[in-house]
Amino acid sequence: MKYQDINIANYNYSLPEDKIAKYPLARRDSSRLLIYRQGAISEGRFDQLPSYLPERSLLVFNNTRVIHARLLFRKPTGARIEIFCLEPVVPADYALNFQQTKQCSWHCLVGNLKKWKGGTLQQTVRINDDSIVFSAKLTASNEDTHIVSFSWNHPSYTFAELLEAAGKLPIPPYLHRETEASDLQTYQTVYSKIKGSVAAPTAGLHFTPEVLEALKANNIAIEEITLHVGAGTFQPVKSEKIGEHKMHTEFFSVRRNVIQHLLDNLGNIVAVGTTSVRTLESLYYIGASLAGNPDANFDELAVKQWIPYESLHESMTPAESLRHILIYLDNKRLDTLIASTQIIIVPGYHFKMVQGMITNFHQPQSTLLLLVSAFVEGRWKEIYDFALTHGFRFLSYGDSSLLFSGSQ
């Protein structure tokens, strides 16, 4: 069967509402941990994670930080307009955009769009003792998203500061509740650094400084990549066949020294979260592309949705692929690889980079569940049945799993 012909209905399961964790546990690392290794399922507690990892493992974390992406404006008529910032347009670079002190623009989702037919929306934002007039203007639209231009009248403050003050942290819609003060802490990983995500890489929410110290004490190496998680992470698969589903694009960056460390530790890589998995696997295809196009520009470094299923990429080893990236960075005198990925990982995919994965329990009929199924060679159902019958908590604030492929 062709990959595109996979029927999403085969990846459905019953998820009772009471299995969805609406809030995290009081202590992050006290969550339960399901372990899947060589076909066997067992359970432990997350603070015991270091003892379940093979010696010489390299854990790869996504250090992205969730931004206050939900902005609420009101028209003079009282109509409420919600603007959900997705990714920057001008400047397109996240860091540069957040540093702007006058204006910038973003791709956005707009709620109650029919009430916003034109004109500029405004609100007054208080930062310290200053009142700032914060404005939003709709400048362009396409099928799903809109470009919104933001401006403000106080150049002492950056757009990052405006978002922090005016916006709300966007918790997942399936929690069916408003963002609360506690979420400002609990919906960020303890190692989050680089602002840009509109959803947390939730596998990392279980880590505490104590677990990180225990990993170091057990000689488990740690590296970080950055992938800014987009709203598409919650996008359900609406088509019957997965080939008709369009994956969202996400931007990521990986430092040169991290790529070298990955090369030195091939065969021992454990990804923390599906975002790290997608980034690491995308590296393979970027390296394979650079082998035939060593002077590729940014657009040519993009990993398209179905590239992994083209046979021409199967002959290169992961080590060769990573070396091509290192050569590219050296030739360009770059310290960091910046690229984008639309990769979809479905059953039948052959993993190139990742031997272990830490991940939460995902929604039925989601691309993330397809990824898990691919990683455990189709045995997702027995893993999820175990979790459901043994009282595990599901989704973003739920419990965790440690999955190994093959003979790991």
Disulfide bonds with the S-S distance in Angstrom:
none
